């Protein structure tokens, strides 16, 4: 059987960004994701779903 699942990740961060959305954008761009297959589950594809955030205009 092939299906799609969503795995959530919670991150606690400390940042110098004034706007948290800027920190989120930076993390999304720099994050590498690895989800490994198991004996009973073969991982076909993984991706980080981008959170559409407002970007600050300095």
N, C-alpha and C positions, 0 to 999 in steps of 0.2 A: 504494500500500500504506500502511496506517495501522498504527503500532506504538507501543509505549511504550519509552523508553530512560531510563536513570538516569545523570546526570552528577554526579560527586562533586566537592566543593570542599574543599580543605585550607586551614585558617586557622591561623596562628600568632598568638597573642594575648598581651598582657600586661594583667593585670587587678588591681584592688584587691579583687575578690570573694574571700572566704575559701574558698568552695566553687565549683569550676569549673562545676558544673551551673547555678548562678545566672548566670554569665557566658554560658553557652550559651543559656539562656532569654532573656536580654536581647538577644543577637545575633539570635536567631530572630525576635523580635518587631520588631526595627528594620531587618531586612534587606529590601532591594528587589532583585528579580531581573529581569533582562532577558536573554532568549535570542532572538536575531533569526533570522528565516527567511533562507535562502540561495536561490540559483538553483534548486537541486535538492531542497531540504527546506523544507517549510512548517511552521512551529511552530504547533500548534493550541492548546496549553495548557501553561503552566508553573506550578509551585507548589513551595514549600519544604515538604518533608516534615518535620513537627515531630518532634524527638527527644524522646521521653518521658523526662524526667529527674526525679529527686527534687528537691523544693524544700526549702530549709532553713527551719526554723521558729525564728525568733529570739525 
